[in-house]
Amino acid sequence: LFPYTTLFRSFPLEAGEIVTINATYSPLDANVDFGLIDENDTFYHLKGENGSFSKSIKISVRGNYTFAVKNNSDYVIEASGYVNY
């Protein structure tokens, strides 16, 4: 079992492509990471701050990636957002 929740099916990305993730979550003080999982289950992630996340990740290796959210808090969170690539 993975320590994160994947939210979409995988999608192909090219090296050099930039993926922008915009999301919100609550409670605002939750410790949440947003990012992409590659075909080898490596999680490339960045931390949300104060209930929001708006950051970009540059792809270094061509492949299929899946968007994921990791809740590092001891309680349930709600998150919503979108991915541009």
C-alpha positions, 0 to 999 in steps of 0.5 A: 500500500502506498503512503499517498493517494493517487487521484488520476490515471497516469499520463505521458510526459516528455523530459523538459515538460513543466507540470503546474499543480493548483490545489486547496486543502483543509484544515489549513494547518494540515501537512500535505504534499502534492506531486507526481509519481513516476513509473518506478513509484518515485514521488516527486513532491512539494509541500502545501502551505496554509491550505493552498498549493500552486507550484510547478514541477519540471519533468526530467525523464520521459514517462508516464506519471500519476498525480498524487497527494500525500497527507502527512497529518494524523487526521483526515483532510479534504483536497481539491484542485487541478493539474496543467501539463 
